[in-house]
Amino acid sequence: MKTADGTVDGLGNVIGDPSADYRNRDGFILDGPEYLTVFNGLTGEAMATVDYIPPRGGNGAGWGDEKGNRVDRFLACVAYLDGEYPSIVMCRGYYTRTVLAAFDWRDGKLTNRWVFDSDQPGNEAYAGQGNHNLRVGDVDGDGCDEIIYGSCTINNDGTGLYSTGMLHGDALHLTVFDASSGKLMVWDCHEPGKYGASFRDAETGEVIFSVLSNDDDGRCMAADIDPTNPGLEMWSKTSGGIRAMDGTVINGSTDGVSINMACWWDGDLLRELQNGIQVTKYDWTTGGSRVLLNAEGCAWNNGTKSNPCLQGDIFGDWREEIILRTADNRNLRIYMTDYETDYRFHTFLEDPVYRISIATQNIAYNQPTQPGFYFGAELGRMFPDKDIVVTENTYTADAGMEYDTMQWSTGGQKRTETIQWDEIPSNTPTRIRLRATYRGMQFEDWFNLTFVR
């Protein structure tokens, strides 16, 4: 946690000067030391404290104003910068100067791994590119995490990977949009007029398409909500409708379609939308939405952002839970789906991009969770869409994927062992349930099989 003089830990120990008071006449703090402290999660004891990087410097004017507003714009994330152990990355500034400082907690010591500063020579293109949020993922395939910091990306070694120059924005989405490519992509909206919203390659920064606008494009969303369109759909405040991965407009209106949050709620492979205290289902045939959950007695956070306290797969069945506060602020409620599903997967928490997206969900302007793999209607089409023909010990399936394991069941009785084709009698029912494991995820559905002996 970021700390300062007078911070008291769980054992009553005071960090720094207990009598210091740096508030100016307007109530802002523009002077005095700042620290970074690791606390024991069980006792609250301060285990290590170091100077916060970077310090404010002067009256904060180098960050965009002299009022203490933009100097106190912070982001933070967890990132596996060495590909094995987590580091904490503390960030300051995104309107003008931008600084990211990575720290390691190893063997009881808190040490600084690297510092990226847009004021340093060679980093000028990274100034003013930060969002009110960030994302983390291994975008270049080297096994280590990068930080997608709005319109720019910082490499795992603390150097700049690229900057698009599209400036500051309010919303950011990182995931695999295209089931056939497996690449991480970024959908980002931009506050300064001109840039609107953009879809780019997360590794190179190459812009696939952009929707230019002279207005502040304050919110954007990316989710697979239409099974008739390949991959994820994208829309924003000024996108002119819902767009496909090539920028084509597939619905010219976003009326009644949430632009704030999303969650996997019902039993299909599409994603539902979450706004305020409601979960809604987009109807791709009419362009409207219907309410699946209305959390009566609850309230949302962050005004127009309409966020829950948290959303994510915290119980582990791949659908997501929503944590809301009651309107009287006396309780927290956890809402979970009551929809059945035909699909079974490992919990999304096993995916590092998804797990870290929960950890960074609540920094500045909240963003929904997103995994580091494609999840949507295309997964259903990875299963065979026609009969499987079995001969002796082999099978032929137009599956579009290579299965790691396969299991089967008949007559309502599940078999848990890997399928052995030579054990199947010739009079086996033709309706069979196959369970397949693909990239660590489990799929399960019924198919027609023809056996040839």
C-alpha positions in Angstrom: 0.0 0.0 0.0 1.0 3.6 -0.6 1.6 5.1 2.9 2.8 8.4 4.4 3.8 9.9 7.7 1.4 9.0 10.4 0.3 5.6 8.9 -0.4 3.2 11.8 0.0 -0.6 11.2 -2.0 -3.4 12.7 0.2 -3.7 15.7 0.1 0.1 16.5 3.5 1.0 15.0 3.7 4.4 13.3 5.4 4.9 10.0 7.4 8.1 9.7 6.5 11.2 11.7 3.3 10.7 13.7 2.7 14.5 14.2 3.3 15.6 10.6 0.4 17.4 8.8 1.1 18.5 5.2 -2.3 19.7 4.2 -2.4 23.1 2.6 -5.2 25.6 3.0 -7.3 23.9 0.3 -6.9 20.5 2.0 -4.5 19.1 -0.6 -1.2 17.4 0.2 1.5 18.5 -2.2 4.5 18.2 0.2 6.0 15.6 2.5 7.4 12.1 2.0 5.5 9.2 0.5 6.2 5.5 1.1 5.4 2.0 -0.2 4.7 -0.5 2.5 4.2 -4.3 2.6 1.8 -5.4 5.3 1.3 -8.8 6.8 -2.2 -9.9 5.6 -3.0 -11.7 8.9 -1.8 -9.2 11.5 -1.5 -5.9 9.6 2.1 -5.5 10.7 4.3 -3.3 8.5 6.9 -5.7 7.2 8.9 -3.3 5.0 8.7 0.3 3.9 10.6 2.1 1.1 10.3 5.5 -0.6 7.5 5.7 -3.1 8.6 6.1 -6.7 8.2 8.6 -8.1 8.0 11.5 -5.6 5.6 14.4 -6.4 8.3 17.0 -7.1 7.6 20.6 -6.4 3.9 21.6 -6.5 2.9 18.9 -8.9 3.0 21.1 -12.0 5.1 18.6 -13.9 2.1 16.2 -13.9 -0.4 18.6 -15.6 -1.6 21.1 -13.1 -0.6 22.9 -9.9 -3.7 22.0 -7.9 -2.7 18.5 -6.8 -5.2 16.9 -9.1 -3.2 15.1 -11.8 -0.1 14.5 -9.6 -2.4 12.2 -7.5 -3.6 10.0 -10.4 -2.5 6.5 -9.4 -2.8 3.1 -11.0 -1.3 -0.2 -9.9 -1.2 -3.8 -11.0 0.3 -7.3 -10.3 2.5 -8.6 -13.1 4.7 -11.6 -13.6 7.6 -9.7 -15.0 10.1 -12.5 -14.8 7.5 -15.1 -15.9 7.5 -16.9 -12.6 7.0 -14.6 -9.6 4.6 -11.7 -9.1 5.8 -8.1 -8.9 3.8 -5.0 -7.9 3.8 -2.1 -10.3 2.9 1.3 -8.9 2.0 4.0 -11.4 1.6 7.8 -11.2 0.3 10.1 -13.9 -1.3 9.6 -17.3 -2.4 13.0 -18.6 1.2 14.2 -19.1 4.1 12.7 -17.3 3.8 8.9 -16.8 5.9 6.8 -14.4 5.7 3.1 -13.6 7.8 1.6 -10.9 8.1 -2.2 -10.4 8.9 -3.7 -7.0 9.6 -7.3 -5.9 8.8 -8.8 -2.5 11.4 -11.6 -2.0 12.8 -13.2 1.1 11.3 -10.5 3.4 12.8 -7.6 1.3 11.0 -5.0 -0.8 13.3 -3.9 -3.7 12.8 -1.8 -6.8 13.1 -3.8 -10.1 12.9 -1.0 -12.6 11.4 2.4 -13.3 9.9 3.7 -16.5 9.6 7.4 -16.8 8.2 9.3 -19.8 10.4 12.2 -18.9 13.6 10.2 -19.6 15.2 10.7 -23.0 13.8 8.3 -25.6 10.5 7.9 -23.7 8.9 11.1 -24.8 6.3 9.3 -27.0 4.8 7.7 -23.9 3.8 11.0 -22.2 0.0 11.5 -21.9 -0.9 8.1 -23.2 -2.2 6.6 -19.9 -5.8 5.6 -19.2 -7.9 5.7 -16.1 -7.2 1.9 -16.0 -4.7 -0.6 -17.3 -4.4 -4.2 -18.3 -1.7 -6.9 -17.9 -0.8 -9.8 -20.1 2.0 -11.5 -22.1 1.4 -9.8 -25.4 4.6 -10.8 -27.1 4.8 -14.5 -26.2 8.0 -14.4 -24.2 6.4 -15.8 -21.0 6.5 -12.5 -19.1 3.8 -9.9 -18.6 3.6 -6.5 -20.2 1.5 -3.6 -18.9 -1.0 -2.1 -21.4 -1.1 1.4 -20.1 -3.8 2.9 -22.2 -2.5 4.0 -25.6 0.9 2.6 -24.9 2.5 -0.7 -23.6 5.5 -1.1 -21.3 7.6 -4.3 -21.7 8.3 -6.6 -18.9 11.9 -5.3 -18.6 10.7 -1.7 -18.0 11.3 -0.4 -21.5 8.7 1.0 -23.8 7.3 -1.6 -26.2 5.2 0.9 -28.3 3.1 4.0 -28.2 0.2 4.6 -30.5 0.1 8.4 -29.8 -3.7 8.3 -29.4 -3.6 9.8 -25.9 -5.6 9.4 -22.7 -8.8 7.3 -22.4 -11.4 6.1 -19.9 -11.9 2.4 -20.8 -9.7 -0.5 -22.0 -10.2 -4.1 -22.9 -7.5 -6.8 -23.4 -8.4 -10.3 -24.5 -8.4 -12.7 -27.5 -11.1 -11.4 -29.8 -10.6 -13.9 -32.7 -10.9 -17.6 -31.9 -8.8 -18.5 -35.0 -5.8 -16.3 -34.2 -5.4 -16.6 -30.4 -3.7 -13.2 -30.3 -4.3 -10.7 -27.5 -5.9 -7.5 -28.9 -6.9 -4.2 -27.4 -10.1 -2.2 -27.7 -9.6 1.3 -26.3 -11.5 4.6 -26.3 -9.9 8.0 -26.1 -10.9 11.2 -24.4 -9.3 13.9 -26.6 -11.3 14.7 -29.7 -10.2 13.1 -32.9 -9.2 9.6 -31.9 -12.6 8.1 -30.8 -12.1 4.4 -30.3 -9.5 2.1 -31.7 -8.9 -1.7 -32.1 -5.2 -2.7 -32.1 -2.8 -5.6 -32.0 -1.6 -5.8 -28.3 1.9 -6.9 -29.3 2.7 -4.4 -32.0 0.3 -1.5 -31.5 -0.8 -1.9 -35.1 -4.3 -0.3 -35.4 -6.8 -2.7 -37.1 -9.5 0.0 -37.3 -10.5 3.1 -35.5 -13.7 5.1 -35.2 -12.8 8.8 -35.2 -14.8 11.2 -33.2 -14.4 14.9 -32.2 -16.2 14.1 -28.9 -14.9 12.6 -25.6 -15.5 8.8 -26.1 -16.0 8.1 -22.5 -16.9 4.4 -22.4 -16.4 1.3 -24.5 -17.1 -2.4 -24.3 -16.0 -5.6 -25.9 -17.8 -8.9 -25.5 -19.2 -11.8 -27.6 -22.9 -10.9 -27.6 -23.9 -12.0 -31.1 -23.3 -15.6 -32.1 -24.0 -14.8 -35.8 -20.9 -12.6 -36.0 -17.4 -14.2 -35.7 -15.4 -13.3 -32.6 -16.1 -10.5 -30.1 -18.2 -7.4 -30.8 -17.1 -3.9 -29.9 -18.9 -0.7 -29.2 -18.3 2.7 -27.6 -20.1 5.9 -26.8 -19.3 7.3 -30.3 -18.7 4.1 -32.3 -21.9 4.5 -34.4 -23.2 1.1 -33.3 -21.9 -2.4 -32.5 -18.9 -3.3 -34.7 -17.3 -6.6 -35.8 -13.5 -7.2 -35.7 -12.9 -5.7 -39.1 -14.8 -2.5 -38.1 -18.0 -3.4 -39.9 -21.2 -2.1 -38.3 -23.5 -5.1 -37.4 -26.0 -3.0 -35.5 -26.2 0.7 -36.0 -27.6 1.4 -32.6 -26.5 0.8 -29.0 -29.7 2.0 -27.4 -30.4 -0.2 -24.4 -27.1 -1.9 -24.6 -24.9 -1.5 -21.6 -21.5 0.1 -22.1 -20.1 -0.2 -18.6 -19.5 -3.7 -17.4 -20.1 -7.3 -18.5 -20.3 -10.8 -16.9 -20.9 -14.4 -17.8 -24.2 -15.1 -16.2 -26.5 -17.5 -18.0 -25.7 -21.0 -19.5 -24.6 -20.2 -23.0 -21.2 -19.1 -24.3 -22.1 -15.5 -24.9 -21.4 -12.8 -22.4 -24.1 -10.9 -20.6 -23.9 -7.2 -19.8 -24.0 -5.6 -16.3 -24.9 -2.1 -15.5 -25.9 -0.7 -12.1 -27.8 -3.4 -10.3 -28.9 -5.2 -13.4 -27.6 -8.0 -15.7 -29.1 -7.9 -19.2 -29.0 -10.2 -22.2 -28.5 -8.7 -25.6 -30.9 -9.9 -28.3 -29.0 -9.9 -31.6 -32.2 -10.5 -33.6 -33.9 -7.3 -32.4 -31.0 -5.2 -31.1 -32.6 -4.8 -27.7 -31.9 -6.3 -24.2 -33.9 -8.1 -21.6 -33.2 -8.2 -17.8 -31.9 -11.4 -16.3 -31.1 -10.0 -12.8 -32.4 -7.0 -10.9 -30.7 -6.8 -7.6 -33.4 -5.0 -5.6 -32.3 -3.2 -2.5 -28.7 -2.7 -3.8 -26.8 0.2 -5.2 -23.9 0.7 -7.6 -20.7 2.6 -7.3 -18.9 5.4 -9.3 -21.9 7.3 -10.6 -22.2 7.1 -14.3 -19.8 4.1 -14.4 -22.4 2.1 -12.5 -20.0 -0.5 -11.2 -20.6 -3.3 -8.7 -18.1 -3.7 -5.8 -16.6 -6.6 -7.8 -17.5 -9.1 -10.5 -15.6 -12.3 -11.4 -15.6 -16.0 -11.2 -14.9 -16.2 -7.4 -16.7 -19.5 -6.9 -15.1 -21.3 -9.8 -17.8 -22.6 -12.1 -16.8 -20.2 -14.9 -19.9 -18.1 -14.6 -19.3 -15.0 -12.7 -20.5 -13.6 -9.4 -21.5 -10.0 -8.7 -20.8 -8.3 -5.4 -23.0 -5.3 -4.6 -23.5 -3.1 -1.6 -27.0 -2.7 -0.2 -28.5 0.7 -0.6 -28.2 1.4 3.1 -24.5 0.6 3.0 -24.9 -1.9 5.8 -24.2 -5.2 3.9 -22.5 -6.7 0.9 -24.4 -9.2 -1.2 -22.9 -11.8 -3.5 -25.2 -12.7 -6.4 -24.6 -15.9 -8.3 -26.4 -17.3 -11.3 -29.2 -19.8 -11.0 -29.0 -20.8 -14.7 -27.9 -24.3 -15.7 -25.3 -24.8 -18.3 -24.2 -27.5 -20.7 -20.6 -26.3 -20.7 -17.9 -27.2 -18.2 -14.6 -25.4 -17.9 -11.8 -25.0 -15.4 -12.2 -21.9 -13.3 -11.2 -18.8 -15.1 -9.0 -18.0 -12.1 -6.4 -20.5 -13.5 -5.8 -18.1 -16.3 -3.2 -15.4 -15.3 -4.7 -12.6 -17.5 -8.1 -13.2 -16.0 -6.8 -13.5 -12.4 -4.8 -10.3 -12.7 -7.8 -8.5 -14.3 -9.7 -9.1 -11.1 -6.8 -7.6 -9.1 -6.8 -4.5 -11.3 -10.6 -4.2 -11.7 -11.1 -1.5 -9.1 -8.3 0.9 -10.0 -9.6 4.2 -11.1 -12.5 3.6 -13.6 -13.5 -0.1 -13.1 -13.3 -2.5 -16.0 -14.8 -6.0 -16.3 -12.7 -9.2 -16.1 -11.3 -10.6 -19.3 -9.4 -13.9 -19.9 -6.2 -14.4 -21.9 -8.0 -16.8 -24.3 -11.0 -16.6 -26.6 -14.3 -17.3 -24.9 -17.6 -17.1 -26.9 -19.9 -18.7 -29.4 -17.0 -19.9 -31.6 -16.1 -22.4 -28.9 -19.4 -24.2 -29.5 -18.4 -24.5 -33.2 -15.1 -26.1 -32.3 -17.0 -29.2 -31.6 -17.9 -31.4 -34.6 -20.9 -30.0 -36.4 -21.6 -33.3 -38.1 -21.7 -37.0 -37.3 -18.5 -38.6 -36.1 -17.7 -41.8 -37.9 -15.8 -44.4 -35.8 -13.9 -47.3 -37.4 -12.1 -49.8 -35.1 -9.7 -47.7 -33.0 -9.9 -44.4 -34.9 -12.4 -41.7 -35.4 -12.9 -38.9 -37.9 -14.3 -35.6 -36.7 -14.5 -32.2 -38.4 -13.7 -30.6 -35.0 -11.4 -27.7 -36.0 -9.2 -28.6 -32.9 -7.0 -31.3 -31.6 -8.4 -32.9 -28.4 -6.1 -33.6 -25.5 -8.4 -36.1 -24.0 -11.9 -37.5 -24.8 -14.5 -39.2 -22.6 -17.9 -40.6 -23.4 -21.1 -41.7 -21.8 -24.3 -43.4 -23.1 -27.8 -44.0 -21.8 -27.4 -41.3 -19.2 -24.6 -43.1 -17.4 -21.3 -41.2 -17.6 -18.1 -43.0 -18.2 -15.1 -41.2 -16.7 -12.3 -43.1 -18.4 -10.7 -42.1 -21.7 -12.6 -43.5 -24.6 -11.5 -46.9 -25.8 -13.1 -47.4 -29.2 -12.5 -51.2 -29.3 -14.7 -51.6 -26.2 -17.8 -50.1 -27.8 -20.3 -52.7 -28.9 -21.9 -52.4 -32.3 -25.3 -51.8 -30.8 -24.2 -48.8 -28.8 -26.8 -46.0 -29.0 -26.0 -43.4 -31.6 -26.5 -40.5 -29.2 -23.4 -40.1 -27.2 -22.0 -37.4 -24.9 -18.4 -36.5 -25.5 -16.3 -34.5 -23.1 -13.1 -33.0 -24.4 -10.3 -31.1 -22.9 -8.9 -28.3 -25.1 -6.2 -25.8 -23.9 -7.1 -26.6 -20.3 -10.8 -26.1 -20.7 -13.4 -28.8 -20.7 -16.2 -29.0 -23.2 -19.2 -31.3 -23.0 -22.1 -31.9 -25.4 -24.1 -34.6 -27.2 -23.3 -35.8 -30.7 -24.5 -38.4 -33.2 -22.0 -41.2 -33.8 -22.0 -44.0 -36.4 -20.0 -47.1 -35.4 -18.4 -49.2 -38.1 -17.0 -52.6 -36.9 
